[in-house]
Amino acid sequence: MPVRLLSVVFFSLCSSCLIFAQAALSPSAAQAFREYDLKAVFLFNFAQFVEWPAEAFPDANAPLVIGVLGSDPFGGALDQTVRGEAANGHPFLIKRYNSVDEVSGCHILFISRSETGHLAQIVDRLRGKNTLTVSDADEFAQRGGMILFVTENNRIRLKINVGAARAAKLSLSSKLLRPAEIVGSEQQG
């Protein structure tokens, strides 16, 4: 089954499971549960719409690493989302980091809100690396990050800093950019 179809099937199954799970949770717990399950699916799908330079992978069989820096809001959702999946022949590997100094060989890095006070240092430390940076911390894309999750009216939207992605030698598909709000300078870097 093609990966895109698997994503749609998985998302549909997750949505169905969430309806049942929400009945057992308080309204605020259910909202957070649904939000980060959906964000895990977004992170998985970003791998389908971003092209990394060849040097981002040590070899053709190297995993595509999705990392979480700081407090992990996903629980097991991210691990479940990518289990058994691959992108362009690269199996997924999830890593969790306590410090930006630990981040190495990471392709997609979700930066938790717990790291908000260190965003400038994190963005600076990752500058020039082939790492797609993603967060839901306020003003992340405007502060040099690449993709910001914005939750409004129970919907997740994306703000994308194309210049930051280009500076990292990442090519973003128009399918990813079309529904997003573009922020920052496209000539950045």
N, C-alpha and C positions, 0 to 999 in steps of 0.2 A: 504494500500500500504506500503511495507517495507520502512524503513527509507533510506536505501541505494538507492533504486529506486527513492524515493522522492528527494534525493540529486541530482541525475543525471537529473531528470526532471526539478528541480528548476534551476540547473546550465545551462541547455539548454535554459530555458525560460529567464534567466538573460542575457545570451549571445545574444539572439535575441533582447531583449529590449535594450541592450547596443548599438547595431548597429544603432538603430533608435535615441537613445539619443545622440550619438556621433555627428550626423549630426548637431545638434543644439549647440554644444559646441566648443570652441577653441581647437586646437590640444593638448595643455598642460592640459587643464581642462578635456578633454575627457580621457586622459591617467590616470590622478589621479582618476577620477570617476571609470573607469574600474578596476584599480589596487585595490582599497579598497573594491569594491563590491566582487571581487574574494577573497581577504583576509578575508572578512566576511564569505564566504562560507568555506574557509579553517578552520577558527575557529570553525564553526559549525561541520565540519567533524572530527576535532580533537577529539571531544567527542565520536565518534564512534571507535576511534583507540587508546584511552588511557583508562587504567583501574585505578580507584582510590581505595584506601583502604576503607573498610567499614566505618571507623571512619571519613572519609571526609564528610559524610552526616549524619546529626542529626537523620534522620529517612528515611524510604523507600520512602516516598513521597516528600522529600525535593527537591527543585529545584537544577539544575546544573547551577551555576552562572558563566556567562562570564562577566568579568569586563574590563573596559578601564581606564587606569591610565594616566592622563594628557589630553592634547588636543585630542579631538575625531575626527580622520580623516574619520570615517565611515559614518557620518551623520545618516540617518535612515536605511542604508543598513543592519547593523548588527541586528537591531530589526526586520526588515522584514524577514531576512533569518531564524530566529529561531521562528518566530511567529507560535504558534500552534504545535510546534515540541517537542519531548521528546527524551531522550537518556537513555536507560535501565530503563525506567519507571520514569525518572526524567524530569519534564518540565524545559525548559530553562528560565532563568531570566537574563536580562542585567542590569548591574550596572555601573555607572560612578563614578570615584574617582578623587579627586584633589590632594590627598596626599597618600603615602603608609601607613600612620598611619590609614587611613580610611578602608583599605583593610582587610576584615575578612570574612571567609566562602566562599571565591572565588575559583572556580575550574580551570578556564582558565583566565589568566590575560594578556591582550594585553597592553604592556607598550609603550606609544607613544614616538616618537622622541623628543617631547618637554621635556622629562624626561632624556635625554642623560646625562646631567651633574650630575644626581643623581643615575645613574645605580648601582654603587657599593653599595650605601646605600640601594637601593631597593632590590637588590639581597640578601644582607646580612639580611635585615629585614624579607624577605620571606623564608630564609633558614630553613628547617625543616617543613615547612607547605606543605600541599598536594595541592599546586597550580602549575599548568602548566604555566610557564612564556613564553610569546611570544612577539617578537618585530621585527621591521625592522630597529632599530638603529644599526649603524655600530659596528661590533665586539661583538654583544650582546651575542651570544652563547659562544664565546671564553672568555667572561668576567663573566661567571657563569649563564647566562640565559639558557633556555632550547631549544627554537626553534627560529631561526632567519629566517625571510623572506628575500630572496635576489632576487632582480629584475634585470635580465640581458636579453638583447635582447627581451624585451617585454614578458618575461616568469618569473614566480615566482618559485624559487627553495627554498628548505629548508636546513638549516644547523642545526643539532641537537646535543646537548650536552647530551648524554645518562647518563653520570655520575651524572649530576645535576638532571635529572629526577629520577634516582634511589635513590638519596639522599632524595628526596621528597616522596619516596615510591610510585612512579607512574610507571606503567608498560606500555611500548609503544609497540604497535603491530609491527610485522615485516613488515606489509603492509605500515606502516607509515615510518619505517626506511629504507626500501629497496631503494626507489628513492632518499633519502636524503644523504647529506654529513655529516658524523659523525665527530664532533670536540670535543676537550677537552679530559680529561681522563675519560675512562669508569669506573674507580674505584673511582672517585671523591666522596667526602661526607664522 
